[in-house]
Amino acid sequence: MSTKNKINAVVRYTLLIAVGLLLAYPLFWMIGSAFKHNADIFGNLNILPPPGRGTTEYFAAAWQLSPRNTMAFYYWNTLQFLIPRVIGTVISCTLTAYAIARFSFPGKKIVFTIVIVTLLMPELAFRIPIFMLYRDIGLLDTFAALYIQEFFAVGSFFVFMIIQFMRTIPRELDESAQIDGCGPLRTLIFILVPILRPIIITVGLLTFMWGMNDFQGPLIFLSSPENRVLALALRGLLQDYDVTNFGQIFAAAFMALIPTLAIFFTCSKFFVESVTSSGGKE
């Protein structure tokens, strides 16, 4: 490697590390604040608590997230809509992307244009008509209101991602499968899905992460205390105390973040592969 390339590599990785640390700092600060006393949280920008002043007392209070229920209750409520949402998104978006990327049919360009247009529209634009629809069919205040639409490929961003990934896969694979007697569905399941695994796992990962962070959807569609999910319960900590206990809030936020972090680091290899892989071998 030449001296110029070495200098470029050092500069590039230095910038990447600096930007990475800058982006990760709020996360580390939040985790560190869970172990600080209230008086030490906003006094400085240090991640770690002052020497000798660390505490774990807030975690027990954070686990008892409300007077009636522990965090396990809200975890369970969140998973009741999150797991079907992930399944519905992965299946419907993969099938829709397969139809658009691999088949010719009347109005195909119009369908693809609709996908792009809905991709550019804010999600809030769909909330009111969906709310009115669910009100009329009796789905309000049920977990189904948070995932039933995902079975109809409403995630246009994910449809677009899978289409672009699928376009890199040689069509000769489809033709070989058809020669061997595979129909379209068998070709998708046994030939394309194994190749699409990185992007499919990425879609599931992003759906899970965004679902865990979804506050507006549960706020609009759920009203009963027994249906309250984790995001709403965390927000309740800011309303239940005259003097906000930030240590408990950060401890609860850290505990709520653990499943997402665990799944992200478990699937990060596939996430990177979905970005860098060509999706097939020529």
Contacts in CASP RR format, 6 or more apart in sequence:
PFRMAT RR
TARGET T0000
AUTHOR 0000-0000-0000
METHOD contacts of the structure
MODEL  1
MSTKNKINAVVRYTLLIAVGLLLAYPLFWMIGSAFKHNADIFGNLNILPP
PGRGTTEYFAAAWQLSPRNTMAFYYWNTLQFLIPRVIGTVISCTLTAYAI
ARFSFPGKKIVFTIVIVTLLMPELAFRIPIFMLYRDIGLLDTFAALYIQE
FFAVGSFFVFMIIQFMRTIPRELDESAQIDGCGPLRTLIFILVPILRPII
ITVGLLTFMWGMNDFQGPLIFLSSPENRVLALALRGLLQDYDVTNFGQIF
AAAFMALIPTLAIFFTCSKFFVESVTSSGGKE
1 9 0 8 1.000
25 47 0 8 1.000
28 47 0 8 1.000
29 45 0 8 1.000
29 47 0 8 1.000
30 250 0 8 1.000
30 253 0 8 1.000
30 254 0 8 1.000
31 47 0 8 1.000
31 250 0 8 1.000
31 254 0 8 1.000
32 47 0 8 1.000
32 48 0 8 1.000
32 49 0 8 1.000
32 250 0 8 1.000
33 41 0 8 1.000
33 246 0 8 1.000
33 247 0 8 1.000
33 250 0 8 1.000
34 58 0 8 1.000
34 59 0 8 1.000
34 62 0 8 1.000
34 247 0 8 1.000
34 250 0 8 1.000
34 251 0 8 1.000
34 253 0 8 1.000
34 254 0 8 1.000
35 48 0 8 1.000
35 49 0 8 1.000
35 54 0 8 1.000
35 55 0 8 1.000
35 56 0 8 1.000
36 49 0 8 1.000
36 50 0 8 1.000
36 53 0 8 1.000
36 54 0 8 1.000
36 55 0 8 1.000
36 247 0 8 1.000
37 49 0 8 1.000
37 53 0 8 1.000
37 54 0 8 1.000
37 55 0 8 1.000
37 247 0 8 1.000
38 245 0 8 1.000
38 246 0 8 1.000
38 247 0 8 1.000
40 49 0 8 1.000
40 50 0 8 1.000
40 53 0 8 1.000
41 246 0 8 1.000
41 247 0 8 1.000
41 250 0 8 1.000
42 246 0 8 1.000
49 55 0 8 1.000
58 245 0 8 1.000
58 247 0 8 1.000
58 248 0 8 1.000
58 250 0 8 1.000
58 251 0 8 1.000
59 251 0 8 1.000
59 255 0 8 1.000
61 245 0 8 1.000
61 248 0 8 1.000
61 251 0 8 1.000
62 71 0 8 1.000
62 248 0 8 1.000
62 249 0 8 1.000
62 251 0 8 1.000
62 252 0 8 1.000
62 255 0 8 1.000
63 70 0 8 1.000
63 71 0 8 1.000
63 255 0 8 1.000
64 70 0 8 1.000
64 71 0 8 1.000
65 71 0 8 1.000
65 73 0 8 1.000
65 74 0 8 1.000
65 233 0 8 1.000
65 234 0 8 1.000
65 237 0 8 1.000
65 252 0 8 1.000
66 233 0 8 1.000
66 236 0 8 1.000
66 240 0 8 1.000
68 225 0 8 1.000
69 233 0 8 1.000
71 230 0 8 1.000
71 233 0 8 1.000
71 252 0 8 1.000
71 255 0 8 1.000
71 256 0 8 1.000
74 228 0 8 1.000
74 229 0 8 1.000
74 230 0 8 1.000
74 233 0 8 1.000
75 230 0 8 1.000
75 259 0 8 1.000
77 143 0 8 1.000
77 227 0 8 1.000
77 228 0 8 1.000
77 229 0 8 1.000
77 230 0 8 1.000
78 212 0 8 1.000
78 229 0 8 1.000
78 230 0 8 1.000
78 231 0 8 1.000
80 143 0 8 1.000
81 143 0 8 1.000
81 144 0 8 1.000
81 146 0 8 1.000
81 147 0 8 1.000
81 229 0 8 1.000
82 147 0 8 1.000
82 208 0 8 1.000
82 211 0 8 1.000
82 212 0 8 1.000
84 143 0 8 1.000
84 144 0 8 1.000
84 147 0 8 1.000
84 150 0 8 1.000
85 146 0 8 1.000
85 147 0 8 1.000
85 150 0 8 1.000
85 207 0 8 1.000
85 211 0 8 1.000
86 204 0 8 1.000
86 207 0 8 1.000
86 208 0 8 1.000
88 147 0 8 1.000
88 150 0 8 1.000
88 151 0 8 1.000
89 150 0 8 1.000
89 155 0 8 1.000
89 158 0 8 1.000
89 203 0 8 1.000
89 204 0 8 1.000
89 207 0 8 1.000
90 200 0 8 1.000
90 203 0 8 1.000
90 204 0 8 1.000
90 207 0 8 1.000
91 151 0 8 1.000
92 150 0 8 1.000
92 151 0 8 1.000
92 152 0 8 1.000
92 153 0 8 1.000
92 154 0 8 1.000
93 153 0 8 1.000
93 155 0 8 1.000
93 158 0 8 1.000
93 159 0 8 1.000
93 162 0 8 1.000
93 203 0 8 1.000
94 162 0 8 1.000
94 188 0 8 1.000
94 193 0 8 1.000
94 196 0 8 1.000
94 200 0 8 1.000
94 203 0 8 1.000
95 153 0 8 1.000
95 188 0 8 1.000
96 153 0 8 1.000
96 159 0 8 1.000
97 159 0 8 1.000
97 160 0 8 1.000
97 162 0 8 1.000
97 163 0 8 1.000
97 166 0 8 1.000
98 162 0 8 1.000
98 166 0 8 1.000
98 184 0 8 1.000
98 188 0 8 1.000
98 192 0 8 1.000
99 105 0 8 1.000
100 108 0 8 1.000
100 111 0 8 1.000
100 112 0 8 1.000
100 115 0 8 1.000
100 159 0 8 1.000
100 163 0 8 1.000
101 162 0 8 1.000
101 163 0 8 1.000
101 166 0 8 1.000
101 167 0 8 1.000
102 166 0 8 1.000
102 171 0 8 1.000
102 174 0 8 1.000
102 184 0 8 1.000
103 184 0 8 1.000
112 163 0 8 1.000
115 156 0 8 1.000
115 159 0 8 1.000
115 160 0 8 1.000
116 156 0 8 1.000
116 160 0 8 1.000
118 154 0 8 1.000
118 156 0 8 1.000
119 156 0 8 1.000
119 157 0 8 1.000
119 160 0 8 1.000
124 216 0 8 1.000
126 154 0 8 1.000
127 216 0 8 1.000
127 217 0 8 1.000
127 220 0 8 1.000
130 149 0 8 1.000
131 140 0 8 1.000
131 220 0 8 1.000
131 221 0 8 1.000
134 140 0 8 1.000
134 145 0 8 1.000
134 221 0 8 1.000
139 145 0 8 1.000
139 148 0 8 1.000
139 221 0 8 1.000
140 221 0 8 1.000
140 223 0 8 1.000
141 221 0 8 1.000
141 222 0 8 1.000
141 223 0 8 1.000
141 224 0 8 1.000
141 227 0 8 1.000
142 221 0 8 1.000
142 227 0 8 1.000
143 222 0 8 1.000
143 227 0 8 1.000
145 221 0 8 1.000
145 222 0 8 1.000
146 214 0 8 1.000
146 217 0 8 1.000
146 218 0 8 1.000
146 221 0 8 1.000
146 222 0 8 1.000
150 207 0 8 1.000
153 159 0 8 1.000
158 203 0 8 1.000
158 206 0 8 1.000
158 207 0 8 1.000
161 199 0 8 1.000
161 202 0 8 1.000
161 203 0 8 1.000
162 196 0 8 1.000
162 199 0 8 1.000
162 200 0 8 1.000
162 203 0 8 1.000
165 196 0 8 1.000
165 199 0 8 1.000
165 274 0 8 1.000
165 279 0 8 1.000
166 192 0 8 1.000
166 196 0 8 1.000
168 278 0 8 1.000
168 279 0 8 1.000
168 280 0 8 1.000
169 192 0 8 1.000
169 195 0 8 1.000
169 196 0 8 1.000
169 279 0 8 1.000
169 280 0 8 1.000
170 280 0 8 1.000
170 282 0 8 1.000
173 191 0 8 1.000
173 192 0 8 1.000
173 195 0 8 1.000
174 187 0 8 1.000
174 191 0 8 1.000
174 192 0 8 1.000
177 183 0 8 1.000
177 186 0 8 1.000
177 187 0 8 1.000
177 190 0 8 1.000
177 191 0 8 1.000
178 187 0 8 1.000
182 190 0 8 1.000
182 191 0 8 1.000
193 200 0 8 1.000
195 279 0 8 1.000
195 280 0 8 1.000
196 279 0 8 1.000
197 270 0 8 1.000
198 270 0 8 1.000
198 271 0 8 1.000
198 273 0 8 1.000
198 274 0 8 1.000
198 277 0 8 1.000
198 279 0 8 1.000
199 274 0 8 1.000
201 267 0 8 1.000
201 270 0 8 1.000
201 271 0 8 1.000
201 274 0 8 1.000
202 267 0 8 1.000
202 270 0 8 1.000
202 271 0 8 1.000
202 274 0 8 1.000
205 263 0 8 1.000
205 264 0 8 1.000
205 267 0 8 1.000
205 270 0 8 1.000
205 271 0 8 1.000
208 260 0 8 1.000
208 263 0 8 1.000
209 260 0 8 1.000
209 263 0 8 1.000
209 264 0 8 1.000
212 230 0 8 1.000
212 231 0 8 1.000
212 256 0 8 1.000
212 259 0 8 1.000
212 260 0 8 1.000
213 231 0 8 1.000
214 231 0 8 1.000
215 231 0 8 1.000
215 232 0 8 1.000
215 235 0 8 1.000
218 228 0 8 1.000
218 229 0 8 1.000
218 231 0 8 1.000
218 232 0 8 1.000
219 232 0 8 1.000
222 228 0 8 1.000
222 229 0 8 1.000
222 232 0 8 1.000
230 256 0 8 1.000
234 249 0 8 1.000
234 252 0 8 1.000
234 253 0 8 1.000
234 256 0 8 1.000
237 244 0 8 1.000
237 245 0 8 1.000
237 248 0 8 1.000
237 249 0 8 1.000
237 252 0 8 1.000
238 244 0 8 1.000
238 249 0 8 1.000
264 271 0 8 1.000
END
